[in-house]
Amino acid sequence: MLEPLPSAIVAAAVSAALAEDRAAEDITTAATVNETLRGRALFVARVAGVAAGFPLAAEAFRQRDAAVVFEQSIPEGGFFAAGDVVAMATGPVRALLTAERTALNFVQRLSGVATLTRAFVAEVAGTGARILDTRKTTPGLRDLEKYAVRCGGGTNHRRDLAAMAMIKDNHREALARAGLGLVDGVAAIRRLAPGVPVEIEIDVLDDLEAALAAAPEWVLLDNMAAALLREAVVRCRGRARLEASGGVTLASVRAIAETGVDAISVGATTHSAPALDISLDLQF
């Protein structure tokens, strides 16, 4: 079941976006649209995709005028075809126009993330590998973009620096300068934050045994060729979950998944997803 966005996050994100657009000060609408005029706004998909972000669109209209009625015909995470009416807002035209850009910005951005994520998930179907997201998100929009990843069938991974510990090359260097190794680093993390999962990043296969000896929950295999990933799976023998990462594309992700890794992290789902072409057609 799709975990929805908390209402407080939705309200805060929309409020900030409307304030950024100075929606309450829309000169053009105030000057040209009678406050009694009513209409409806149709969200029409110009291309096929996966729906995400429409609760934020509904909130944008609600914050401008509680009289607006919002109806979503394609559920979050649902697929729509080009030409489909995905949602409709009915109410005062002033509210529809002043919230229009904010509503579209959210649904175009988040539906784009969900659609790209769904493409990666489809590529690895049947392999057992999961598609993970990363922290490569738009500043201030992380929870929204990670929600969109869930809409696309992906799995959220390491929301922030406190949710999961990851020992990377710079951390290893810092440990080495103190005369310590990975075992010491993992032990220190578990003393500081008991119960928090630990992941160790390696970029050469020779470091795998040392990483596994520290008993992390995850080992990240960074920028390794498929043959090396396959060998890592054999050597690991289930002692930790293996995550493949680094420059993953739709063209390469299937071969990576077929090596037997548990998961593949794809930063592109959030940092490179194009906005989906969804328009708002106003009817009086």
PLY file of the C-alpha trace (Angstrom):
ply
format ascii 1.0
element vertex 284
property float x
property float y
property float z
element edge 283
property int vertex1
property int vertex2
end_header
0.00 0.00 0.00
1.33 3.44 -0.95
2.33 5.47 2.10
0.80 8.94 1.69
2.57 12.20 2.39
1.91 13.58 5.89
-0.63 16.40 5.72
1.69 18.78 7.57
4.41 18.33 4.91
1.88 18.90 2.14
0.48 22.04 3.76
3.92 23.51 4.46
5.28 22.81 0.98
2.24 24.32 -0.70
2.19 27.36 1.57
5.84 28.07 0.77
5.27 27.63 -2.96
2.24 29.91 -3.03
4.13 32.55 -1.05
7.07 32.27 -3.46
4.67 32.93 -6.35
2.91 35.73 -4.41
-0.37 34.08 -5.35
-2.37 36.34 -3.04
-1.10 39.36 -5.00
-1.91 38.20 -8.54
-2.35 41.55 -10.27
-3.69 40.19 -13.54
-6.36 37.97 -12.00
-7.50 40.62 -9.51
-7.87 43.16 -12.30
-9.59 41.00 -14.92
-11.57 38.21 -13.19
-14.82 38.89 -11.37
-14.76 37.37 -7.91
-18.13 35.66 -8.51
-16.99 33.85 -11.68
-16.82 30.08 -11.35
-15.25 27.42 -13.57
-13.38 24.16 -13.65
-9.77 23.30 -14.35
-8.90 20.01 -16.00
-5.47 18.43 -15.55
-4.86 16.85 -18.94
-1.92 14.53 -19.61
-0.13 15.33 -22.86
2.02 12.20 -22.51
1.64 8.85 -20.74
2.96 8.60 -17.19
2.48 7.77 -13.52
0.45 10.06 -11.27
2.15 11.70 -8.29
1.71 14.98 -6.45
-1.98 15.63 -7.00
-2.71 15.94 -3.25
-0.39 18.96 -3.33
-2.38 20.41 -6.22
-5.57 19.92 -4.23
-3.99 21.66 -1.24
-2.87 24.58 -3.42
-6.44 25.25 -4.50
-7.75 24.69 -0.96
-5.34 27.23 0.48
-6.44 29.80 -2.08
-10.15 29.11 -1.51
-11.73 26.35 0.60
-14.73 26.36 -1.76
-12.73 24.65 -4.52
-13.68 20.99 -5.01
-10.85 18.75 -6.20
-11.41 15.35 -7.80
-8.63 12.98 -8.86
-9.61 10.38 -11.46
-6.25 8.55 -11.62
-4.94 7.50 -8.18
-1.45 8.30 -6.97
0.87 5.70 -8.46
-1.66 4.93 -11.19
-0.81 4.95 -14.87
-2.43 7.40 -17.27
-2.35 7.65 -21.06
-1.82 10.71 -23.20
-5.08 12.66 -23.36
-6.43 11.40 -20.02
-8.01 13.86 -17.61
-6.11 13.00 -14.44
-7.87 15.42 -12.07
-10.33 18.31 -11.98
-10.76 21.34 -9.74
-14.06 23.21 -9.64
-14.72 26.54 -7.95
-14.00 30.28 -8.06
-11.89 31.11 -11.12
-9.73 33.50 -9.13
-8.58 30.63 -6.92
-8.06 28.33 -9.89
-5.85 30.87 -11.66
-3.79 31.99 -8.68
-2.99 28.39 -7.68
-2.56 27.09 -11.25
1.23 27.36 -11.58
1.93 26.04 -8.11
-0.36 23.05 -8.65
1.17 22.27 -12.04
4.74 22.63 -10.78
4.11 19.97 -8.14
2.31 17.46 -10.35
4.63 17.88 -13.33
7.76 17.47 -11.19
6.53 14.60 -9.04
4.80 12.72 -11.85
8.06 12.99 -13.78
9.95 11.38 -10.89
7.32 8.64 -10.53
7.31 7.94 -14.26
11.09 7.61 -14.53
11.17 5.44 -11.42
8.50 3.15 -12.88
10.65 2.73 -16.01
13.62 1.57 -13.91
11.40 -0.76 -11.86
10.00 -2.30 -15.06
13.50 -2.92 -16.39
14.48 -5.08 -13.39
11.18 -6.98 -13.11
11.70 -10.63 -12.25
15.28 -10.27 -11.01
14.56 -9.72 -7.32
16.54 -6.47 -7.27
14.89 -3.36 -5.86
15.32 0.16 -7.19
16.45 2.52 -4.42
16.49 6.30 -4.37
19.29 8.47 -2.97
19.82 11.78 -1.17
20.36 13.50 -4.54
17.13 15.44 -4.26
16.03 19.04 -4.81
16.81 21.00 -1.60
13.64 21.40 0.42
11.68 18.88 -1.65
13.21 15.61 -0.44
10.10 14.16 1.19
8.02 15.03 -1.86
10.46 13.48 -4.32
10.95 10.36 -2.23
7.16 10.05 -2.09
7.10 10.24 -5.89
9.68 7.44 -6.01
7.27 5.31 -3.97
4.49 6.21 -6.41
6.69 4.82 -9.18
7.30 1.54 -7.34
10.77 2.37 -6.06
12.05 1.97 -2.50
13.18 4.80 -0.26
16.71 4.39 1.08
18.61 6.52 3.60
16.36 9.53 3.87
18.99 11.59 5.66
22.32 11.48 7.49
20.73 10.31 10.74
18.43 7.60 9.38
21.28 5.35 8.27
25.06 5.40 8.67
27.28 5.06 5.62
31.05 4.75 5.82
32.45 6.16 2.57
36.01 6.69 1.38
36.49 9.92 3.31
35.27 8.30 6.52
37.66 5.40 5.95
40.53 7.86 5.51
39.56 9.62 8.73
39.51 6.28 10.55
42.90 5.31 9.12
44.46 8.60 10.27
43.33 7.70 13.79
44.85 4.23 13.45
41.43 2.59 13.21
39.69 0.33 10.69
36.19 -0.53 9.52
35.47 -2.78 12.49
36.23 0.14 14.80
34.12 2.50 12.73
31.06 0.27 12.75
31.45 -0.36 16.49
31.61 3.39 17.13
28.47 3.98 15.09
26.58 1.31 17.01
27.64 2.81 20.34
26.48 6.24 19.22
23.26 5.15 17.49
22.12 1.64 18.46
19.72 0.11 15.96
20.63 2.41 13.08
21.55 0.38 9.95
25.15 0.65 8.76
26.39 0.56 5.17
30.00 0.47 3.97
30.91 1.71 0.51
33.68 0.00 -1.46
34.85 0.55 -5.02
37.23 -2.39 -5.42
36.47 -6.05 -4.83
39.59 -6.50 -2.71
37.93 -4.45 0.04
34.86 -6.69 0.28
36.13 -9.06 2.97
37.26 -6.22 5.20
33.86 -4.59 4.82
32.01 -7.82 5.62
34.23 -8.45 8.64
32.82 -5.27 10.17
29.31 -6.84 9.96
27.36 -4.00 8.37
23.77 -4.47 7.22
24.68 -3.23 3.74
27.70 -3.04 1.47
27.57 -0.55 -1.39
29.44 -1.63 -4.51
30.32 1.61 -6.25
30.89 1.81 -10.00
31.73 -1.87 -10.43
31.37 -3.74 -13.72
28.78 -6.48 -13.93
31.39 -9.23 -13.70
32.71 -7.78 -10.44
29.21 -7.39 -9.04
28.51 -11.02 -9.81
31.72 -12.07 -8.06
30.83 -9.93 -5.04
27.48 -11.71 -4.74
29.27 -15.09 -4.74
31.83 -14.01 -2.16
29.31 -12.32 0.10
27.20 -15.45 0.58
24.37 -13.47 2.13
26.43 -11.96 4.96
25.14 -8.49 4.06
22.77 -6.97 1.57
24.50 -5.69 -1.53
23.68 -2.39 -3.22
25.04 -1.52 -6.65
25.48 2.15 -7.44
27.12 4.57 -9.82
26.02 5.88 -13.20
23.09 3.49 -13.52
20.95 4.07 -16.63
17.87 2.46 -18.15
20.19 0.79 -20.65
22.44 -0.75 -17.98
20.15 -1.46 -15.05
18.90 -4.87 -16.24
22.41 -6.30 -16.57
23.24 -4.99 -13.10
20.11 -6.55 -11.61
20.91 -9.91 -13.19
24.19 -10.13 -11.23
22.16 -10.99 -8.13
22.62 -7.81 -6.09
19.83 -7.02 -3.66
19.28 -3.44 -4.74
20.37 -0.78 -7.20
20.44 2.88 -6.22
19.57 5.32 -8.97
20.16 9.01 -8.32
18.70 9.87 -11.72
15.16 9.14 -10.55
15.23 12.35 -8.52
18.07 14.49 -9.89
17.42 13.97 -13.60
13.72 13.20 -14.02
12.14 15.54 -16.58
8.91 17.32 -15.67
5.99 15.47 -17.19
3.87 17.32 -19.73
0.56 17.89 -17.92
-1.56 20.91 -18.75
-4.35 22.71 -16.96
-7.30 23.54 -19.21
-9.72 26.07 -17.74
-13.39 25.88 -18.64
-15.98 28.55 -17.74
0 1
1 2
2 3
3 4
4 5
5 6
6 7
7 8
8 9
9 10
10 11
11 12
12 13
13 14
14 15
15 16
16 17
17 18
18 19
19 20
20 21
21 22
22 23
23 24
24 25
25 26
26 27
27 28
28 29
29 30
30 31
31 32
32 33
33 34
34 35
35 36
36 37
37 38
38 39
39 40
40 41
41 42
42 43
43 44
44 45
45 46
46 47
47 48
48 49
49 50
50 51
51 52
52 53
53 54
54 55
55 56
56 57
57 58
58 59
59 60
60 61
61 62
62 63
63 64
64 65
65 66
66 67
67 68
68 69
69 70
70 71
71 72
72 73
73 74
74 75
75 76
76 77
77 78
78 79
79 80
80 81
81 82
82 83
83 84
84 85
85 86
86 87
87 88
88 89
89 90
90 91
91 92
92 93
93 94
94 95
95 96
96 97
97 98
98 99
99 100
100 101
101 102
102 103
103 104
104 105
105 106
106 107
107 108
108 109
109 110
110 111
111 112
112 113
113 114
114 115
115 116
116 117
117 118
118 119
119 120
120 121
121 122
122 123
123 124
124 125
125 126
126 127
127 128
128 129
129 130
130 131
131 132
132 133
133 134
134 135
135 136
136 137
137 138
138 139
139 140
140 141
141 142
142 143
143 144
144 145
145 146
146 147
147 148
148 149
149 150
150 151
151 152
152 153
153 154
154 155
155 156
156 157
157 158
158 159
159 160
160 161
161 162
162 163
163 164
164 165
165 166
166 167
167 168
168 169
169 170
170 171
171 172
172 173
173 174
174 175
175 176
176 177
177 178
178 179
179 180
180 181
181 182
182 183
183 184
184 185
185 186
186 187
187 188
188 189
189 190
190 191
191 192
192 193
193 194
194 195
195 196
196 197
197 198
198 199
199 200
200 201
201 202
202 203
203 204
204 205
205 206
206 207
207 208
208 209
209 210
210 211
211 212
212 213
213 214
214 215
215 216
216 217
217 218
218 219
219 220
220 221
221 222
222 223
223 224
224 225
225 226
226 227
227 228
228 229
229 230
230 231
231 232
232 233
233 234
234 235
235 236
236 237
237 238
238 239
239 240
240 241
241 242
242 243
243 244
244 245
245 246
246 247
247 248
248 249
249 250
250 251
251 252
252 253
253 254
254 255
255 256
256 257
257 258
258 259
259 260
260 261
261 262
262 263
263 264
264 265
265 266
266 267
267 268
268 269
269 270
270 271
271 272
272 273
273 274
274 275
275 276
276 277
277 278
278 279
279 280
280 281
281 282
282 283
